[in-house]
Amino acid sequence: MRGNKLPVLGFFFAFVLTATIWYGTTRVRSGQKPWNASAITATYVGAQFRELDSADAALYLAYEIQNHTDSDYRLADGPGVMVMGRLRVDGSLSSQEQVRLSYPTFLPAGQRARIALEILRPFSWPAESDPAFQDKLREFLNQRLADIQAFVLFDQADRFQIEFPGGWQELKLASATPR
């Protein structure tokens, strides 16, 4: 009985070794390293809703980001940067809302900076004299953010994943007047 176990154990160790080497070389060949979700972190600061023109509005979500690395970091919109919503229901990612960075940001090593995510949407801006003005604005905002628990930015070049937590549940209309 003892003689039968040795070939089985040898086969098992050979299989594990081969699988480990194959996985390691495949990963190196593809050039993919895992997403780093702790290098840059974000904290919600506030929101602002602006009229762009009579048919369009923009929602700006302000965040403070912290660079936990020893390297400077530049964050800008581009083909390698994707912002997606994390759904409240199951935590899955969604790209149904078009979200982008409002402006490029330079973040030195170990420093903090403020940035804004921007959501542009068609919106028929009500007249300020409309008695339901505030209600229409709140309804619009709630429709856009009700299903979202957070936004997640993926920077493919640096393989950074930045989670922008929700804080808009208690959204107050600080500025609802046109620019």
ChimeraX commands (.cxc) that place a marker at each C-alpha (Angstrom):
marker #1 position 0.00,0.00,0.00 radius 0.5
marker #1 position 2.84,2.37,0.88 radius 0.5
marker #1 position 4.45,1.99,-2.54 radius 0.5
marker #1 position 1.25,3.19,-4.25 radius 0.5
marker #1 position 1.17,6.52,-2.38 radius 0.5
marker #1 position 4.62,7.68,-3.51 radius 0.5
marker #1 position 3.77,7.92,-7.26 radius 0.5
marker #1 position 0.46,9.68,-6.45 radius 0.5
marker #1 position 2.20,12.23,-4.22 radius 0.5
marker #1 position 4.92,12.72,-6.84 radius 0.5
marker #1 position 2.31,13.33,-9.54 radius 0.5
marker #1 position 0.44,15.78,-7.27 radius 0.5
marker #1 position 3.58,17.83,-6.50 radius 0.5
marker #1 position 4.61,17.84,-10.18 radius 0.5
marker #1 position 1.13,19.06,-11.15 radius 0.5
marker #1 position 1.17,21.87,-8.55 radius 0.5
marker #1 position 4.67,22.95,-9.61 radius 0.5
marker #1 position 3.72,22.98,-13.30 radius 0.5
marker #1 position 0.51,24.94,-12.65 radius 0.5
marker #1 position 2.40,27.49,-10.52 radius 0.5
marker #1 position 5.07,28.03,-13.17 radius 0.5
marker #1 position 2.47,28.28,-15.97 radius 0.5
marker #1 position 0.37,30.80,-14.01 radius 0.5
marker #1 position 3.42,32.91,-13.16 radius 0.5
marker #1 position 4.72,33.04,-16.75 radius 0.5
marker #1 position 1.26,33.71,-18.17 radius 0.5
marker #1 position 0.80,36.63,-15.79 radius 0.5
marker #1 position 4.24,38.06,-16.59 radius 0.5
marker #1 position 3.66,37.61,-20.32 radius 0.5
marker #1 position 0.37,39.47,-20.22 radius 0.5
marker #1 position 1.95,42.34,-18.26 radius 0.5
marker #1 position -1.03,42.57,-15.93 radius 0.5
marker #1 position -0.42,43.31,-12.31 radius 0.5
marker #1 position -3.30,43.35,-9.83 radius 0.5
marker #1 position -5.32,46.51,-9.21 radius 0.5
marker #1 position -3.93,48.58,-6.33 radius 0.5
marker #1 position -6.92,49.87,-4.34 radius 0.5
marker #1 position -4.91,51.34,-1.45 radius 0.5
marker #1 position -2.39,53.61,-3.23 radius 0.5
marker #1 position -4.85,56.49,-3.64 radius 0.5
marker #1 position -7.90,56.90,-1.38 radius 0.5
marker #1 position -10.77,59.38,-1.59 radius 0.5
marker #1 position -13.08,61.09,0.89 radius 0.5
marker #1 position -16.37,62.73,-0.10 radius 0.5
marker #1 position -16.44,66.52,0.44 radius 0.5
marker #1 position -19.65,67.78,-1.18 radius 0.5
marker #1 position -21.70,68.32,-4.31 radius 0.5
marker #1 position -22.72,71.19,-6.54 radius 0.5
marker #1 position -25.41,71.24,-9.22 radius 0.5
marker #1 position -25.04,73.76,-12.06 radius 0.5
marker #1 position -27.02,74.85,-15.07 radius 0.5
marker #1 position -24.84,74.65,-18.18 radius 0.5
marker #1 position -27.52,75.98,-20.50 radius 0.5
marker #1 position -31.32,75.84,-20.70 radius 0.5
marker #1 position -31.26,72.13,-21.65 radius 0.5
marker #1 position -28.26,70.74,-19.75 radius 0.5
marker #1 position -27.00,70.49,-16.19 radius 0.5
marker #1 position -23.88,69.19,-14.47 radius 0.5
marker #1 position -23.49,67.57,-11.08 radius 0.5
marker #1 position -20.04,67.97,-9.52 radius 0.5
marker #1 position -19.07,65.61,-6.71 radius 0.5
marker #1 position -16.03,66.95,-4.82 radius 0.5
marker #1 position -13.52,64.63,-3.16 radius 0.5
marker #1 position -10.24,64.90,-1.32 radius 0.5
marker #1 position -7.77,62.30,-2.54 radius 0.5
marker #1 position -4.70,61.09,-0.61 radius 0.5
marker #1 position -1.55,59.67,-2.21 radius 0.5
marker #1 position -0.20,56.89,0.03 radius 0.5
marker #1 position 2.73,56.08,-2.28 radius 0.5
marker #1 position 6.31,57.34,-2.51 radius 0.5
marker #1 position 5.75,58.53,-6.09 radius 0.5
marker #1 position 4.04,61.55,-7.58 radius 0.5
marker #1 position 0.79,60.78,-9.36 radius 0.5
marker #1 position -0.92,62.56,-12.24 radius 0.5
marker #1 position -4.61,61.90,-12.79 radius 0.5
marker #1 position -6.33,63.04,-15.97 radius 0.5
marker #1 position -9.19,61.92,-18.19 radius 0.5
marker #1 position -8.09,59.87,-21.15 radius 0.5
marker #1 position -8.44,56.54,-22.89 radius 0.5
marker #1 position -6.80,54.65,-20.00 radius 0.5
marker #1 position -9.05,56.11,-17.29 radius 0.5
marker #1 position -12.55,54.76,-16.68 radius 0.5
marker #1 position -15.04,55.85,-14.01 radius 0.5
marker #1 position -17.87,53.46,-13.19 radius 0.5
marker #1 position -20.66,53.39,-10.64 radius 0.5
marker #1 position -20.79,50.71,-7.94 radius 0.5
marker #1 position -24.43,49.67,-7.60 radius 0.5
marker #1 position -26.05,49.76,-4.17 radius 0.5
marker #1 position -28.04,46.55,-4.78 radius 0.5
marker #1 position -25.18,44.07,-5.25 radius 0.5
marker #1 position -21.92,46.02,-5.47 radius 0.5
marker #1 position -21.47,45.29,-9.18 radius 0.5
marker #1 position -20.00,47.91,-11.51 radius 0.5
marker #1 position -22.04,49.87,-14.03 radius 0.5
marker #1 position -21.10,52.34,-16.75 radius 0.5
marker #1 position -24.66,53.57,-17.34 radius 0.5
marker #1 position -23.89,57.07,-16.04 radius 0.5
marker #1 position -21.30,59.01,-17.98 radius 0.5
marker #1 position -18.92,60.20,-15.25 radius 0.5
marker #1 position -15.57,61.89,-15.80 radius 0.5
marker #1 position -12.93,63.90,-13.99 radius 0.5
marker #1 position -13.64,67.64,-14.10 radius 0.5
marker #1 position -9.98,68.60,-14.46 radius 0.5
marker #1 position -6.51,67.00,-14.37 radius 0.5
marker #1 position -4.81,66.73,-10.99 radius 0.5
marker #1 position -1.21,66.45,-9.87 radius 0.5
marker #1 position -0.83,64.64,-6.57 radius 0.5
marker #1 position 2.67,64.63,-5.05 radius 0.5
marker #1 position 3.81,61.62,-3.02 radius 0.5
marker #1 position 2.21,61.56,0.43 radius 0.5
marker #1 position 0.06,64.64,-0.28 radius 0.5
marker #1 position -3.66,65.42,-0.60 radius 0.5
marker #1 position -5.59,67.26,-3.31 radius 0.5
marker #1 position -9.17,68.12,-4.19 radius 0.5
marker #1 position -10.79,66.83,-7.34 radius 0.5
marker #1 position -14.30,66.66,-8.75 radius 0.5
marker #1 position -16.20,64.02,-10.66 radius 0.5
marker #1 position -18.62,65.45,-13.21 radius 0.5
marker #1 position -21.92,64.01,-14.40 radius 0.5
marker #1 position -23.44,65.83,-17.39 radius 0.5
marker #1 position -27.11,65.25,-18.15 radius 0.5
marker #1 position -29.91,66.80,-20.19 radius 0.5
marker #1 position -32.15,68.73,-17.82 radius 0.5
marker #1 position -34.91,71.22,-18.52 radius 0.5
marker #1 position -33.99,73.83,-15.94 radius 0.5
marker #1 position -37.13,75.13,-14.15 radius 0.5
marker #1 position -37.69,78.83,-13.61 radius 0.5
marker #1 position -36.63,80.02,-10.15 radius 0.5
marker #1 position -40.14,81.39,-9.68 radius 0.5
marker #1 position -41.54,77.86,-10.11 radius 0.5
marker #1 position -42.89,76.80,-6.66 radius 0.5
marker #1 position -41.60,73.26,-7.26 radius 0.5
marker #1 position -38.10,74.46,-8.23 radius 0.5
marker #1 position -36.27,72.79,-5.32 radius 0.5
marker #1 position -38.36,69.60,-5.60 radius 0.5
marker #1 position -37.57,69.23,-9.31 radius 0.5
marker #1 position -33.85,69.61,-8.62 radius 0.5
marker #1 position -33.93,67.07,-5.79 radius 0.5
marker #1 position -35.90,64.61,-7.93 radius 0.5
marker #1 position -33.38,64.94,-10.75 radius 0.5
marker #1 position -30.45,64.34,-8.38 radius 0.5
marker #1 position -32.12,61.41,-6.66 radius 0.5
marker #1 position -32.87,59.74,-10.01 radius 0.5
marker #1 position -29.18,59.97,-10.96 radius 0.5
marker #1 position -27.68,58.77,-7.69 radius 0.5
marker #1 position -30.30,56.61,-5.96 radius 0.5
marker #1 position -28.88,53.29,-7.20 radius 0.5
marker #1 position -25.19,54.23,-6.80 radius 0.5
marker #1 position -23.28,53.54,-3.57 radius 0.5
marker #1 position -19.92,54.79,-4.87 radius 0.5
marker #1 position -17.92,55.59,-7.99 radius 0.5
marker #1 position -14.76,53.69,-8.90 radius 0.5
marker #1 position -11.98,55.06,-11.09 radius 0.5
marker #1 position -9.69,52.60,-12.88 radius 0.5
marker #1 position -6.34,53.97,-14.08 radius 0.5
marker #1 position -5.10,51.27,-16.43 radius 0.5
marker #1 position -1.58,52.70,-16.86 radius 0.5
marker #1 position -0.74,52.63,-13.14 radius 0.5
marker #1 position -3.25,49.86,-12.29 radius 0.5
marker #1 position -4.76,52.05,-9.57 radius 0.5
marker #1 position -8.37,51.55,-8.47 radius 0.5
marker #1 position -9.72,54.58,-6.61 radius 0.5
marker #1 position -13.01,54.20,-4.73 radius 0.5
marker #1 position -15.02,57.43,-4.43 radius 0.5
marker #1 position -17.49,56.70,-1.62 radius 0.5
marker #1 position -21.03,58.01,-1.65 radius 0.5
marker #1 position -21.88,60.86,0.64 radius 0.5
marker #1 position -24.67,62.38,-1.35 radius 0.5
marker #1 position -27.42,60.58,0.56 radius 0.5
marker #1 position -27.88,63.80,2.51 radius 0.5
marker #1 position -27.36,65.97,-0.57 radius 0.5
marker #1 position -28.22,69.58,0.03 radius 0.5
marker #1 position -28.72,71.97,-2.86 radius 0.5
marker #1 position -26.01,74.45,-1.90 radius 0.5
marker #1 position -26.00,76.16,-5.27 radius 0.5
marker #1 position -28.88,75.72,-7.64 radius 0.5
marker #1 position -28.52,79.00,-9.47 radius 0.5
marker #1 position -27.15,79.33,-12.99 radius 0.5
marker #1 position -23.52,80.29,-13.53 radius 0.5
marker link #1:1,2 radius 0.2
marker link #1:2,3 radius 0.2
marker link #1:3,4 radius 0.2
marker link #1:4,5 radius 0.2
marker link #1:5,6 radius 0.2
marker link #1:6,7 radius 0.2
marker link #1:7,8 radius 0.2
marker link #1:8,9 radius 0.2
marker link #1:9,10 radius 0.2
marker link #1:10,11 radius 0.2
marker link #1:11,12 radius 0.2
marker link #1:12,13 radius 0.2
marker link #1:13,14 radius 0.2
marker link #1:14,15 radius 0.2
marker link #1:15,16 radius 0.2
marker link #1:16,17 radius 0.2
marker link #1:17,18 radius 0.2
marker link #1:18,19 radius 0.2
marker link #1:19,20 radius 0.2
marker link #1:20,21 radius 0.2
marker link #1:21,22 radius 0.2
marker link #1:22,23 radius 0.2
marker link #1:23,24 radius 0.2
marker link #1:24,25 radius 0.2
marker link #1:25,26 radius 0.2
marker link #1:26,27 radius 0.2
marker link #1:27,28 radius 0.2
marker link #1:28,29 radius 0.2
marker link #1:29,30 radius 0.2
marker link #1:30,31 radius 0.2
marker link #1:31,32 radius 0.2
marker link #1:32,33 radius 0.2
marker link #1:33,34 radius 0.2
marker link #1:34,35 radius 0.2
marker link #1:35,36 radius 0.2
marker link #1:36,37 radius 0.2
marker link #1:37,38 radius 0.2
marker link #1:38,39 radius 0.2
marker link #1:39,40 radius 0.2
marker link #1:40,41 radius 0.2
marker link #1:41,42 radius 0.2
marker link #1:42,43 radius 0.2
marker link #1:43,44 radius 0.2
marker link #1:44,45 radius 0.2
marker link #1:45,46 radius 0.2
marker link #1:46,47 radius 0.2
marker link #1:47,48 radius 0.2
marker link #1:48,49 radius 0.2
marker link #1:49,50 radius 0.2
marker link #1:50,51 radius 0.2
marker link #1:51,52 radius 0.2
marker link #1:52,53 radius 0.2
marker link #1:53,54 radius 0.2
marker link #1:54,55 radius 0.2
marker link #1:55,56 radius 0.2
marker link #1:56,57 radius 0.2
marker link #1:57,58 radius 0.2
marker link #1:58,59 radius 0.2
marker link #1:59,60 radius 0.2
marker link #1:60,61 radius 0.2
marker link #1:61,62 radius 0.2
marker link #1:62,63 radius 0.2
marker link #1:63,64 radius 0.2
marker link #1:64,65 radius 0.2
marker link #1:65,66 radius 0.2
marker link #1:66,67 radius 0.2
marker link #1:67,68 radius 0.2
marker link #1:68,69 radius 0.2
marker link #1:69,70 radius 0.2
marker link #1:70,71 radius 0.2
marker link #1:71,72 radius 0.2
marker link #1:72,73 radius 0.2
marker link #1:73,74 radius 0.2
marker link #1:74,75 radius 0.2
marker link #1:75,76 radius 0.2
marker link #1:76,77 radius 0.2
marker link #1:77,78 radius 0.2
marker link #1:78,79 radius 0.2
marker link #1:79,80 radius 0.2
marker link #1:80,81 radius 0.2
marker link #1:81,82 radius 0.2
marker link #1:82,83 radius 0.2
marker link #1:83,84 radius 0.2
marker link #1:84,85 radius 0.2
marker link #1:85,86 radius 0.2
marker link #1:86,87 radius 0.2
marker link #1:87,88 radius 0.2
marker link #1:88,89 radius 0.2
marker link #1:89,90 radius 0.2
marker link #1:90,91 radius 0.2
marker link #1:91,92 radius 0.2
marker link #1:92,93 radius 0.2
marker link #1:93,94 radius 0.2
marker link #1:94,95 radius 0.2
marker link #1:95,96 radius 0.2
marker link #1:96,97 radius 0.2
marker link #1:97,98 radius 0.2
marker link #1:98,99 radius 0.2
marker link #1:99,100 radius 0.2
marker link #1:100,101 radius 0.2
marker link #1:101,102 radius 0.2
marker link #1:102,103 radius 0.2
marker link #1:103,104 radius 0.2
marker link #1:104,105 radius 0.2
marker link #1:105,106 radius 0.2
marker link #1:106,107 radius 0.2
marker link #1:107,108 radius 0.2
marker link #1:108,109 radius 0.2
marker link #1:109,110 radius 0.2
marker link #1:110,111 radius 0.2
marker link #1:111,112 radius 0.2
marker link #1:112,113 radius 0.2
marker link #1:113,114 radius 0.2
marker link #1:114,115 radius 0.2
marker link #1:115,116 radius 0.2
marker link #1:116,117 radius 0.2
marker link #1:117,118 radius 0.2
marker link #1:118,119 radius 0.2
marker link #1:119,120 radius 0.2
marker link #1:120,121 radius 0.2
marker link #1:121,122 radius 0.2
marker link #1:122,123 radius 0.2
marker link #1:123,124 radius 0.2
marker link #1:124,125 radius 0.2
marker link #1:125,126 radius 0.2
marker link #1:126,127 radius 0.2
marker link #1:127,128 radius 0.2
marker link #1:128,129 radius 0.2
marker link #1:129,130 radius 0.2
marker link #1:130,131 radius 0.2
marker link #1:131,132 radius 0.2
marker link #1:132,133 radius 0.2
marker link #1:133,134 radius 0.2
marker link #1:134,135 radius 0.2
marker link #1:135,136 radius 0.2
marker link #1:136,137 radius 0.2
marker link #1:137,138 radius 0.2
marker link #1:138,139 radius 0.2
marker link #1:139,140 radius 0.2
marker link #1:140,141 radius 0.2
marker link #1:141,142 radius 0.2
marker link #1:142,143 radius 0.2
marker link #1:143,144 radius 0.2
marker link #1:144,145 radius 0.2
marker link #1:145,146 radius 0.2
marker link #1:146,147 radius 0.2
marker link #1:147,148 radius 0.2
marker link #1:148,149 radius 0.2
marker link #1:149,150 radius 0.2
marker link #1:150,151 radius 0.2
marker link #1:151,152 radius 0.2
marker link #1:152,153 radius 0.2
marker link #1:153,154 radius 0.2
marker link #1:154,155 radius 0.2
marker link #1:155,156 radius 0.2
marker link #1:156,157 radius 0.2
marker link #1:157,158 radius 0.2
marker link #1:158,159 radius 0.2
marker link #1:159,160 radius 0.2
marker link #1:160,161 radius 0.2
marker link #1:161,162 radius 0.2
marker link #1:162,163 radius 0.2
marker link #1:163,164 radius 0.2
marker link #1:164,165 radius 0.2
marker link #1:165,166 radius 0.2
marker link #1:166,167 radius 0.2
marker link #1:167,168 radius 0.2
marker link #1:168,169 radius 0.2
marker link #1:169,170 radius 0.2
marker link #1:170,171 radius 0.2
marker link #1:171,172 radius 0.2
marker link #1:172,173 radius 0.2
marker link #1:173,174 radius 0.2
marker link #1:174,175 radius 0.2
marker link #1:175,176 radius 0.2
marker link #1:176,177 radius 0.2
marker link #1:177,178 radius 0.2
marker link #1:178,179 radius 0.2
view
